[in-house]
Amino acid sequence: MSEEKQVKVHVDKVNKSYGDNHVLRDISLDVMDNEVVVMIGPSGSGKSTFLRMLNQLEKPDSGLIEVDGYDISDPKTNINKVRENIGMVFQNFNLFNNYSVIDNITLAPVQLGKMTKAEAEKKAKELLETVGLPDKASAPVSSLSGGQKQRIAIARALAMDPDIMLFDEPTSALDPEVVGDVLDVMKHLAKMGMTMIIVTHEMGFAKQVADRVVFFESGKIQESGTPEQIFTAPKNERLQTFLSKVMQA
């Protein structure tokens, strides 16, 4: 008998408003261990806000969010402890430009006492192999291209040994010719069984790696299903319109 998969993220009836703008409306979603969930939808539909709530960069107005069994919507929960198991990769890298590549990767695990400097450096070198940049360990971050910076940002997130990775439009700030390098790293992580929640406009990538595709529009999950269901037989009219536009682009 196969083991029953664990729920890694449980979200129930989450709402979020900024003034009169109701950004998220009664969002409910479960993400299982080793699952790759890709979120698609027009800009401003609430995808990134939802993703940022999963490590409390944004706080919900109401509803329940559990990550790894911890209720992070409860103010008494030690969110920093929960965040140690969540890697997040942003659109704009968020690296320390005045540090070398290896210092960027080793900083958090050493400062938080997860590893010694020597252990962190060994791990960093392994991760640089994983992201295809083994020769960049001592390079200053300021010398890297955008695509290289994003791959270093992924390595930095992985250095904490997270069990969930969040990606917020990781390729949208990149030149088209380097997007593939970053997506290849993410495909590799998916094959390795990493639990991932990804906001992206890369539909071909979503088709290839997602176990489930979730379509956001007007602050709601309008449709959710396998890539085959979403891309070949979408039921929701708004999803059909969205795909007809983005698949032609």
Beta strands, then each sheet from edge to edge (+ up, - down):
strand 1: 7-18
strand 2: 21-32
strand 3: 36-40
strand 4: 62-67
strand 5: 70-71
strand 6: 86-89
strand 7: 164-168
strand 8: 195-199
strand 9: 212-217
strand 10: 220-225
sheet 1: 2+ 1- 4+ 5-
sheet 2: 6+ 7+ 8+ 3+ 9+ 10-
end
